[in-house]
Amino acid sequence: MLHITNGDVAADRLREAGVEEPILPWRDVLHDGPVPAGLSDTELAQVRAAFLARQGSVDDEQAILRDLQVRDDTLRRLAGEPILLWFEADLYDQLQILQVLDRLRRLDVDPSTVTLVCVGEHPGLTRFLGLGQLEPRALLSLRERARSLTPEAFDAAEAGWAAFTAPEPRDLAAMARGTSASLPYLGEAFGRLMREYPGVSDGLSLTQRRILAAVEAGAGTMGEVFRWVGEQERRPYLGDRSCFAVMTELATCPEPLLTLGDDDTEEARAVQLTPAGRDVLDGRRDHLALNGVNRWIGGVHLTDPETAWRYDERRETLTPPR
């Protein structure tokens, strides 16, 4: 059996629990950066490696590319074996599930050979943050709750991956409203994804707005802001590197909304609101009008404030360019 996990922590826990079968961590922050449709697996790996290297999580683009290629090759090589997926309910994991299942469909894998463990809560934990919280035995016991997938799950994954990677986000709202018996957290995840589009009232994504609100509430360092933002999420999904990158963007845009200190470590770097940041947070000015936009969300590249899709907080949906 091939075990596919949402990252190295869960993989390590499974090994600690005595799993000796192959374990494949699915390493990629798909909600961050370009994931355009129409590319081969090799071409997409190149796009993702270039983006992840620019983000600074690992500086060596070629090392990232090799890691992604080994991951993809391993999936192709072992796709004929029974597969057990270990994932969570949050946006980060749900997008990974879509990518894995979409690829398994293209590899003509029988859905009944794929089993899914996907949890959003766990007994004894008032706030479930991830599989890495669980002791190895508790993690392994989740196999009792695993469900074999059906063609419906592969259909939902194919539709979800197509909606996520499309050059326009026209199908995201339908995905957020939809239900899937096999992938019960998918609609919720797409609802959260839509909130990363610029808001109609201020031009801020929900993450950007929460970062500014955290600073206003008294978070004084980048590390404190990251923890405050995570506490606001029903299902935390944002890693510290991604959150720090958003803060850096807000501090280096033409009309900065934040100022950052010069401490050697990002975790300890001081952070403050600028007057422009306070105006945007209060809804008096628009972030896109001040600073423009150059951001990828899946397959959508937002480049023009006048033609950017935005999220309508009142209607809880995306609005097309006027």
C-alpha positions as CSV (number, residue, x, y, z in Angstrom):
1,M,0.0,0.0,0.0
2,L,1.1,3.6,-0.8
3,H,0.4,6.1,1.9
4,I,0.1,9.7,0.8
5,T,0.1,12.4,3.5
6,N,-0.3,16.2,3.6
7,G,3.3,16.7,4.7
8,D,6.4,15.4,6.5
9,V,5.0,15.7,10.1
10,A,2.2,13.2,9.4
11,A,4.6,11.0,7.5
12,D,7.0,11.0,10.5
13,R,4.1,10.1,12.8
14,L,3.1,7.2,10.6
15,R,6.7,5.9,10.6
16,E,6.8,6.2,14.4
17,A,3.6,4.1,14.5
18,G,5.3,1.3,12.7
19,V,4.1,1.8,9.1
20,E,6.7,0.2,6.9
21,E,5.0,0.7,3.6
22,P,5.9,3.5,1.2
23,I,4.9,7.0,2.5
24,L,4.7,9.9,0.1
25,P,4.4,13.4,1.6
26,W,2.6,15.7,-0.9
27,R,4.6,18.9,-0.4
28,D,3.1,22.0,-2.1
29,V,1.3,25.1,-0.8
30,L,-1.2,25.1,-3.7
31,H,-3.4,28.0,-2.4
32,D,-0.3,30.3,-2.8
33,G,1.0,31.2,-6.2
34,P,0.3,30.1,-9.8
35,V,-1.4,26.8,-10.5
36,P,-2.6,27.3,-14.2
37,A,-4.5,24.8,-16.2
38,G,-3.3,23.2,-19.4
39,L,0.2,22.2,-18.2
40,S,1.8,18.8,-18.1
41,D,2.8,17.5,-14.7
42,T,6.4,18.4,-15.6
43,E,5.5,21.9,-16.7
44,L,3.5,22.5,-13.5
45,A,6.3,21.3,-11.3
46,Q,8.6,23.8,-13.0
47,V,6.1,26.6,-12.4
48,R,5.6,25.7,-8.8
49,A,9.4,25.3,-8.1
50,A,10.1,28.7,-9.5
51,F,7.4,30.3,-7.3
52,L,8.3,28.4,-4.1
53,A,12.0,29.4,-4.6
54,R,10.9,33.1,-4.9
55,Q,8.9,32.8,-1.7
56,G,12.1,31.8,0.0
57,S,10.9,28.6,1.8
58,V,13.8,26.9,0.0
59,D,16.2,29.0,-2.0
60,D,17.4,26.3,-4.4
61,E,14.8,26.1,-7.2
62,Q,16.4,23.0,-8.7
63,A,16.2,21.2,-5.4
64,I,12.5,22.0,-5.1
65,L,12.0,20.9,-8.7
66,R,13.8,17.6,-8.1
67,D,11.6,17.0,-5.0
68,L,8.4,17.6,-7.0
69,Q,9.6,15.4,-9.8
70,V,10.4,12.6,-7.5
71,R,7.0,13.0,-5.8
72,D,5.2,12.8,-9.2
73,D,7.3,9.9,-10.4
74,T,6.6,8.0,-7.2
75,L,2.8,8.5,-7.7
76,R,3.0,7.2,-11.3
77,R,5.1,4.2,-10.3
78,L,3.0,3.1,-7.4
79,A,-0.4,4.1,-8.7
80,G,-1.3,0.5,-9.3
81,E,-1.0,-0.4,-5.6
82,P,-3.8,0.2,-3.0
83,I,-3.5,3.9,-1.9
84,L,-4.4,5.3,1.5
85,L,-4.7,9.2,1.7
86,W,-4.1,10.9,5.0
87,F,-5.5,14.5,5.0
88,E,-7.4,17.2,6.9
89,A,-10.4,19.4,6.3
90,D,-8.6,22.7,5.7
91,L,-8.0,24.5,2.4
92,Y,-4.4,23.5,2.2
93,D,-5.2,19.8,2.4
94,Q,-8.4,19.9,0.3
95,L,-6.5,21.4,-2.7
96,Q,-3.9,18.7,-2.3
97,I,-6.6,16.0,-2.3
98,L,-8.0,17.5,-5.6
99,Q,-4.6,17.4,-7.2
100,V,-3.9,13.8,-6.1
101,L,-7.3,12.4,-7.2
102,D,-7.2,14.3,-10.5
103,R,-3.9,12.7,-11.3
104,L,-5.0,9.3,-10.2
105,R,-8.0,9.6,-12.5
106,R,-5.7,10.5,-15.4
107,L,-3.6,7.4,-14.5
108,D,-6.8,5.3,-14.9
109,V,-6.7,4.2,-11.2
110,D,-9.8,2.3,-10.0
111,P,-11.4,4.6,-7.3
112,S,-12.2,1.6,-5.2
113,T,-8.5,1.0,-4.6
114,V,-8.1,4.4,-3.0
115,T,-9.0,5.0,0.6
116,L,-9.3,8.3,2.4
117,V,-8.7,9.4,5.9
118,C,-9.9,13.0,6.2
119,V,-10.6,14.6,9.6
120,G,-11.5,18.1,10.8
121,E,-11.9,17.2,14.5
122,H,-10.6,14.7,17.0
123,P,-11.9,13.5,20.3
124,G,-10.1,15.1,23.2
125,L,-8.9,18.1,21.3
126,T,-10.8,21.3,21.7
127,R,-9.1,22.7,18.7
128,F,-7.9,20.3,16.0
129,L,-4.9,21.8,14.2
130,G,-3.7,18.8,12.2
131,L,-2.7,15.2,12.0
132,G,0.7,16.2,13.5
133,Q,-1.1,16.8,16.8
134,L,-1.9,13.2,17.3
135,E,0.3,10.6,18.9
136,P,1.3,7.8,16.5
137,R,-1.1,5.3,17.8
138,A,-4.0,7.8,17.7
139,L,-3.1,8.6,14.2
140,L,-2.9,5.0,13.1
141,S,-6.3,4.3,14.7
142,L,-7.9,6.7,12.1
143,R,-7.6,3.9,9.6
144,E,-10.8,2.5,11.1
145,R,-12.6,5.6,9.9
146,A,-11.1,5.5,6.3
147,R,-13.6,5.2,3.5
148,S,-13.1,3.7,0.1
149,L,-13.6,6.2,-2.7
150,T,-16.1,6.0,-5.5
151,P,-16.3,7.4,-9.0
152,E,-18.3,10.3,-7.5
153,A,-15.2,11.3,-5.6
154,F,-13.1,11.3,-8.7
155,D,-15.8,13.3,-10.5
156,A,-15.8,15.9,-7.7
157,A,-12.0,16.1,-7.6
158,E,-11.8,16.5,-11.4
159,A,-14.4,19.3,-11.3
160,G,-12.8,21.0,-8.3
161,W,-9.3,20.9,-9.8
162,A,-10.6,22.3,-13.1
163,A,-12.4,25.1,-11.2
164,F,-9.3,25.9,-9.2
165,T,-6.9,26.0,-12.1
166,A,-9.2,27.8,-14.6
167,P,-8.1,31.3,-15.8
168,E,-11.3,32.8,-14.4
169,P,-13.0,31.9,-11.1
170,R,-16.5,31.5,-12.5
171,D,-17.1,28.0,-11.0
172,L,-15.7,28.6,-7.5
173,A,-19.1,29.7,-6.1
174,A,-20.8,26.5,-7.4
175,M,-18.0,24.4,-5.9
176,A,-18.5,26.2,-2.6
177,R,-22.2,25.5,-2.6
178,G,-21.9,21.9,-3.8
179,T,-21.8,18.8,-1.7
180,S,-19.8,15.6,-2.1
181,A,-20.5,12.5,0.0
182,S,-17.0,11.4,-0.5
183,L,-15.3,14.8,0.0
184,P,-17.5,16.5,2.6
185,Y,-15.1,19.4,3.3
186,L,-14.6,20.5,-0.3
187,G,-17.4,23.1,-0.4
188,E,-16.2,24.7,2.8
189,A,-12.7,24.9,1.5
190,F,-13.8,26.6,-1.7
191,G,-15.8,29.1,0.4
192,R,-12.5,30.0,2.2
193,L,-10.6,30.2,-1.1
194,M,-13.0,32.8,-2.5
195,R,-12.3,35.0,0.5
196,E,-8.7,35.3,-0.7
197,Y,-9.9,37.5,-3.6
198,P,-9.8,41.2,-3.0
199,G,-12.8,42.4,-1.1
200,V,-15.3,44.8,-2.8
201,S,-15.2,47.1,0.3
202,D,-11.4,47.6,0.8
203,G,-9.5,45.5,-1.8
204,L,-8.1,43.3,0.9
205,S,-8.2,39.5,1.0
206,L,-9.4,38.0,4.2
207,T,-5.9,37.1,5.2
208,Q,-4.6,40.6,4.6
209,R,-7.5,42.1,6.5
210,R,-6.9,39.8,9.5
211,I,-3.2,40.7,9.4
212,L,-4.0,44.4,9.7
213,A,-6.6,43.7,12.4
214,A,-4.1,41.7,14.3
215,V,-1.7,44.6,14.4
216,E,-4.4,47.0,15.4
217,A,-5.4,44.6,18.2
218,G,-1.9,44.7,19.6
219,A,0.2,42.0,17.9
220,G,3.6,43.6,17.8
221,T,5.8,41.1,15.9
222,M,5.3,39.0,12.8
223,G,5.2,35.9,14.9
224,E,2.5,37.2,17.1
225,V,0.5,38.3,14.0
226,F,0.8,34.8,12.5
227,R,-0.5,33.2,15.6
228,W,-3.4,35.7,15.9
229,V,-4.4,35.2,12.3
230,G,-4.4,31.4,12.8
231,E,-6.6,31.7,15.8
232,Q,-9.3,33.4,13.7
233,E,-9.4,30.5,11.2
234,R,-12.0,27.9,11.8
235,R,-9.6,25.5,10.2
236,P,-6.0,26.9,10.2
237,Y,-4.3,26.3,6.9
238,L,-1.8,29.1,6.5
239,G,1.9,28.3,7.3
240,D,4.2,30.9,8.8
241,R,6.2,31.4,5.6
242,S,3.1,32.2,3.6
243,C,1.8,34.5,6.3
244,F,5.2,36.3,6.6
245,A,5.2,36.7,2.8
246,V,1.8,38.4,2.9
247,M,3.1,40.8,5.6
248,T,6.1,41.6,3.6
249,E,4.0,42.4,0.5
250,L,1.9,44.7,2.6
251,A,5.0,46.5,3.8
252,T,6.8,46.8,0.4
253,C,3.9,47.8,-1.8
254,P,3.9,51.4,-3.3
255,E,1.7,52.7,-0.5
256,P,2.7,50.5,2.4
257,L,0.0,49.4,4.9
258,L,2.6,48.0,7.4
259,T,6.1,48.8,8.5
260,L,8.4,46.0,9.6
261,G,11.4,46.2,11.9
262,D,14.9,45.0,11.0
263,D,15.3,42.1,13.4
264,D,17.3,39.2,12.0
265,T,14.5,36.7,12.3
266,E,11.0,37.3,10.7
267,E,9.4,35.7,13.8
268,A,10.7,38.6,16.0
269,R,10.4,41.4,13.5
270,A,8.3,44.3,14.8
271,V,5.2,45.3,12.8
272,Q,3.1,48.4,12.8
273,L,0.2,49.9,10.9
274,T,0.9,52.8,8.7
275,P,-1.7,55.6,8.3
276,A,-2.6,54.1,4.9
277,G,-3.0,50.7,6.5
278,R,-5.4,52.2,9.1
279,D,-7.4,54.0,6.4
280,V,-7.7,50.7,4.3
281,L,-8.6,48.7,7.4
282,D,-11.3,51.3,8.3
283,G,-12.7,51.1,4.7
284,R,-11.8,54.7,3.8
285,R,-9.4,53.7,1.1
286,D,-9.0,50.7,-1.3
287,H,-5.9,48.6,-1.2
288,L,-6.0,47.8,-5.0
289,A,-6.6,51.4,-5.9
290,L,-3.6,52.4,-3.8
291,N,-1.2,49.6,-4.7
292,G,-2.5,47.7,-7.7
293,V,-2.4,43.9,-7.8
294,N,-0.2,41.1,-9.1
295,R,-1.3,37.9,-7.6
296,W,-2.1,34.3,-8.6
297,I,-4.9,32.4,-7.0
298,G,-4.8,29.0,-8.6
299,G,-5.2,29.6,-12.3
300,V,-6.3,33.2,-12.0
301,H,-3.8,35.9,-12.4
302,L,-5.0,39.2,-11.0
303,T,-3.0,42.1,-12.6
304,D,-5.4,45.0,-13.0
305,P,-7.4,46.7,-10.2
306,E,-10.1,47.7,-12.8
307,T,-10.7,44.2,-14.1
308,A,-9.9,42.1,-11.0
309,W,-12.5,39.7,-9.7
310,R,-13.5,40.6,-6.1
311,Y,-15.2,39.0,-3.2
312,D,-18.5,40.5,-2.1
313,E,-18.6,40.1,1.7
314,R,-22.3,40.7,1.9
315,R,-23.4,38.3,-0.8
316,E,-20.6,35.9,0.1
317,T,-19.7,35.4,-3.6
318,L,-17.3,36.6,-6.3
319,T,-18.2,39.5,-8.5
320,P,-16.9,39.7,-12.1
321,P,-15.1,42.8,-13.4
322,R,-17.4,45.6,-14.4
